[in-house]
Each structure stands twice: as structure tokens, then as C-alpha cells.
Amino acid sequence: MESIRAGITARGRANEPLSLRLTVAEMRPLAPGFTRVVLEGAGLAQYRAPRPADAFKLELSADDTGRPLLRAFTVREFDAATRRLTFDIAHHERGVAVNWLATVSPGDAVTLAGMRPEWVAADGVRDHVLIGDDTAVPAIAAIIDSLGPEHRVWAYVPTDLLPRHPNLELRLRTDVETHTPEAISARRRTQVWVAAEAAAVRRVRAHVLGAWGVARADLLARAYWKRGLTNTDTDAASLLGYREAVLAGGDIHDPALAERIDLGL
């Protein structure tokens, strides 16, 4: 993953790890199944090098033992002048995030930890394929917003809740095995980003590398959740993976490392 890794790693080091106490400024329904939340606070002055789809975690509550329960989200927008950070929450039938939404109000305090770099456009690449389930829609939307009109984008998602782009082809499904983007058919160099449930990501990743023939350097895959496991369980496993990697000399800013830990590769 040299091209993507080099770009994200170099830019990722511009942000030191953040631990901020912020305030909920706004909350509003965005669309069926999504709520938009805006955080604000002087501490956001430390967020000096924002990138599209940066990942962070919020401490939303505590478990029965008093340990904090963290959940991961994606920066949808950031306004450095007003020190406001916007993110979107995809609703599920139950869970820590849904419970938090039911109880939180503007003015409440929340702790943010981050940022993990998730995306950078590879140098010279103008074709991008973005694939994800509803949990990845905020990240995909942020990535699309960051791409100028000279870029072409194919988005495979289950909703049309995406920003406008002059060269966006939207596919309201994530089954990429039944459709091949024109950039792939034409054998142009194409950057692919995938995020969804772990098993689905592994399947799509194999198809992208095999049937589509995308270079390993131009693919970045993320497991945003794992079927049958809570986020607390997956976070605990990931933490162990990162600790082992750091002890072995790994770079926590390396997206290839995160991919291996996320997907158990």
C-alpha cells in the first residue's frame, strides 16, 4: 500500500493524539436512520491538520464496572474558525450510540479521542471507487466532498445520502460483484476505499484485488464492525493488536497496519 500509506502516514503525523473535553452544540435528524451532531470547544484548536474521513472515538457512557464505553465516528465537517466538528450517527435498533442519542442534549459534555487518518487521494489518481454500508456513509460523504471536479467517483452504498459531485456515479447497493466501474473496465489506475462489516469487507477486498485487478497499493479496506460482536469486544481485540504491533516496531499511523488488525489478515 505504498502510495496510500505514504500519503496518510506523512500527513497523519501532523496531528498528535487528541484527548479533548467538548460540548454538544447541536443535534438534528439528518435523514431517516441518521442523526447529525455538532461538537464545539476551544480544545479543537489542537486539531491542526484535518483530513477527509478522519476517525475518532467518543466516550459515551460506562459499563457495569465503570469502564468507559467508546464508539468510533468519522469527521463529516470541521470548521477551524468556529472550532466546531460535525459527525453523523447511523441508527441501529440498539446499542451504546443509540442509547446516548436518546439521553444527550445540547450543552452536555463529551470526551473525544483521536484522530486516526483514514483517507488521502493518491498522487495523480483521478478515479475513485468508494464502497460501504450505512456505517460508512458519513466517511464516504466526507471523501466525496474533498474531491474536486477533475475526479471521477463511483459510490456503492445503500442510501443516496451523499453530497453532489459533477462526476459521481451512485450505485444503491454494495454488491460490487455484479457491476464493474468504467474506470476498472478501461484499466485506468483506480483508488478503492471499502468499509463495512468485516466479513463483507474481506469478500469485497478479494474481488477488488482479484477480479478487478486493482493494485494492492491503491486499496484501503476497513472493518467498521463485526457481526456477532459488540464494538467493545472488537475494540479490546484491536487494542491488543496495536500493542503487539507497536512492540514489534510498527507505525500506528500506517493504514496497512490498521487494515491487517481490522480484518485479521
C-alpha positions in Angstrom: 0.0 0.0 0.0 2.9 2.3 -0.5 1.1 5.2 -2.3 -1.8 5.5 0.1 0.4 4.6 3.1 3.0 7.2 2.4 0.4 10.0 2.0 -1.7 9.2 5.0 1.3 8.4 7.2 3.1 11.7 6.4 0.0 13.8 6.9 -1.2 11.8 9.9 1.8 12.7 11.9 0.8 16.3 11.8 -1.9 15.6 14.3 -0.7 14.5 17.7 -3.2 12.2 19.6 -6.0 14.3 20.9 -8.0 13.9 24.1 -10.5 16.7 24.3 -13.4 17.6 26.5 -16.0 19.2 24.2 -19.6 20.3 24.3 -22.6 19.1 22.3 -23.6 22.2 20.4 -26.3 20.9 18.1 -28.3 17.7 17.3 -30.8 17.2 14.5 -32.2 14.5 12.3 -30.3 14.3 9.0 -32.4 11.7 7.2 -34.3 8.5 8.1 -31.7 6.5 10.1 -29.2 9.2 10.7 -28.6 12.0 13.2 -26.2 14.9 12.8 -24.3 16.0 15.9 -22.1 19.1 16.2 -19.4 19.4 18.9 -17.6 22.6 19.9 -14.8 23.6 22.2 -11.6 25.5 22.5 -9.7 22.2 22.5 -10.4 21.7 18.8 -7.7 24.3 18.2 -5.3 21.3 18.6 -6.9 19.6 15.6 -4.5 21.3 13.2 -4.4 19.1 10.1 -7.9 17.8 9.3 -8.3 15.3 6.5 -11.4 13.8 4.9 -13.0 10.9 7.0 -10.6 11.3 10.0 -11.8 8.8 12.6 -12.2 9.5 16.3 -13.8 8.0 19.4 -16.3 9.4 21.9 -16.7 8.3 25.5 -20.5 7.9 25.5 -21.2 6.0 28.8 -19.7 3.4 31.2 -20.3 -0.3 31.6 -21.4 -2.0 34.8 -17.8 -1.9 36.1 -17.4 1.8 35.4 -15.1 1.4 32.5 -15.8 3.9 29.7 -17.6 2.7 26.6 -16.1 4.2 23.4 -17.6 4.3 20.0 -15.9 5.3 16.7 -17.2 8.0 14.4 -16.0 10.0 11.3 -15.4 13.7 10.9 -18.0 14.9 8.4 -17.1 18.5 8.6 -14.7 20.7 10.6 -14.7 24.5 10.9 -11.4 25.6 12.4 -12.6 29.2 12.7 -15.6 28.4 14.9 -13.9 25.3 16.4 -16.9 23.1 15.5 -16.7 19.4 14.5 -19.7 17.7 12.8 -20.3 14.0 12.6 -23.2 11.7 11.7 -24.5 8.7 13.6 -26.2 5.8 11.7 -29.0 4.4 13.8 -29.3 0.8 14.8 -32.0 -1.0 16.7 -30.0 -0.9 19.9 -26.5 -0.1 21.2 -24.4 2.4 23.0 -24.7 5.1 20.4 -28.5 4.9 20.1 -28.8 5.0 23.9 -26.6 8.0 24.0 -28.7 9.9 21.4 -31.8 9.2 23.5 -30.3 10.9 26.6 -27.9 13.6 25.4 -28.8 17.3 24.9 -27.1 20.4 23.6 -24.8 21.7 26.3 -23.8 18.3 27.6 -20.1 17.5 27.8 -18.4 14.6 26.0 -14.8 13.3 25.7 -13.2 12.9 22.2 -10.1 10.9 21.5 -8.4 10.8 18.0 -7.6 11.3 15.2 -6.9 8.3 13.0 -6.2 9.1 9.4 -8.4 7.1 7.0 -8.0 8.7 3.6 -5.8 10.6 1.2 -6.2 10.9 -2.6 -3.2 9.2 -4.1 -1.0 11.4 -6.2 -2.0 11.5 -9.9 -5.1 9.3 -9.4 -8.4 10.8 -10.7 -10.7 7.7 -10.4 -12.0 6.5 -7.1 -14.4 3.7 -6.0 -16.0 4.0 -2.6 -17.8 1.0 -1.2 -19.6 0.8 2.2 -22.7 0.0 4.2 -24.7 2.6 6.2 -21.9 2.9 8.8 -19.5 4.1 6.1 -21.8 6.7 4.5 -20.5 9.6 6.6 -16.9 8.8 5.7 -17.8 8.3 2.0 -19.7 11.6 2.0 -16.7 13.4 3.5 -14.3 11.9 0.9 -16.6 12.9 -2.0 -16.7 16.5 -0.6 -12.9 16.6 -0.7 -12.6 15.6 -4.4 -12.5 18.3 -7.0 -14.4 18.2 -10.3 -11.4 16.7 -12.1 -12.0 13.5 -10.1 -14.4 10.7 -11.0 -16.2 8.8 -8.3 -18.2 5.5 -8.2 -20.0 5.0 -4.9 -21.6 1.7 -3.9 -23.8 2.5 -0.8 -27.3 1.6 0.4 -28.5 5.2 0.5 -28.5 8.4 -1.6 -27.4 10.5 1.4 -24.3 11.8 -0.3 -23.2 15.2 -1.4 -23.4 16.2 -5.1 -20.4 15.8 -7.3 -20.2 16.5 -11.0 -18.6 13.1 -11.8 -20.4 10.9 -9.2 -22.0 7.6 -10.3 -24.1 6.3 -7.4 -25.0 2.6 -7.1 -27.6 2.0 -4.4 -26.1 -1.4 -3.5 -22.9 -2.8 -2.2 -22.8 -5.9 -4.3 -19.8 -5.0 -6.5 -19.5 -8.5 -7.9 -22.4 -7.6 -10.3 -21.1 -4.3 -11.6 -17.7 -3.1 -12.7 -16.9 0.7 -12.8 -15.9 2.1 -16.2 -12.5 3.1 -14.8 -11.8 -0.5 -13.9 -13.0 -1.8 -17.3 -10.8 0.8 -19.0 -7.8 -0.3 -16.9 -7.2 3.1 -15.6 -5.4 3.4 -12.3 -8.2 3.5 -9.7 -8.1 4.1 -5.9 -10.6 1.9 -4.0 -11.8 2.5 -0.4 -14.0 -0.1 1.4 -15.6 0.0 4.8 -18.4 -2.2 6.2 -18.9 -5.4 8.3 -15.7 -7.4 8.5 -16.8 -10.5 6.5 -18.3 -8.3 3.8 -15.1 -6.2 3.5 -13.0 -9.3 3.2 -15.2 -10.6 0.4 -15.2 -7.3 -1.4 -11.5 -6.8 -0.9 -10.7 -10.2 -2.5 -12.9 -9.2 -5.5 -11.3 -5.8 -5.9 -7.8 -7.3 -5.9 -8.7 -10.4 -8.0 -11.5 -9.8 -10.5 -10.9 -6.0 -10.8 -7.1 -6.3 -10.7 -6.7 -3.2 -8.6 -3.1 -2.7 -7.3 -2.6 -3.5 -3.7 -1.2 0.0 -3.2 -4.4 1.5 -4.3 -6.8 -0.4 -2.0 -7.7 0.6 1.6 -10.2 -1.6 3.4 -11.7 -1.1 6.9 -13.9 -3.3 9.1 -16.2 -0.9 10.8 -18.0 -3.6 12.7 -18.1 -7.4 13.2 -21.2 -9.5 13.1 -22.0 -11.1 16.5 -19.5 -8.9 18.4 -20.1 -5.6 20.2 -17.9 -2.7 19.4 -16.4 -3.0 22.9 -15.3 -6.6 22.1 -13.7 -5.6 18.8 -12.0 -2.5 20.3 -10.5 -4.7 23.0 -9.1 -7.1 20.4 -7.8 -4.2 18.2 -6.1 -2.7 21.2 -4.2 -5.9 21.8 -3.3 -6.0 18.1 -1.9 -2.4 18.2 0.1 -3.1 21.3 1.7 -6.1 19.8 2.4 -4.2 16.6 4.0 -1.2 18.4 6.2 -3.6 20.4 7.3 -5.1 17.1 8.2 -1.6 15.8 5.0 -0.9 13.8 3.7 2.5 13.0 0.3 3.2 14.4 -0.3 5.8 11.6 0.2 3.1 8.9 -3.2 2.4 7.3 -1.9 -1.1 6.2 -1.4 -2.0 9.8 -4.9 -0.9 10.7 -6.3 -2.9 7.8 -4.5 -6.0 9.0 -5.8 -5.6 12.5 -9.3 -4.7 11.5 -9.6 -7.7 9.1 -7.5 -10.2 10.9 -5.1 -10.6 8.0 
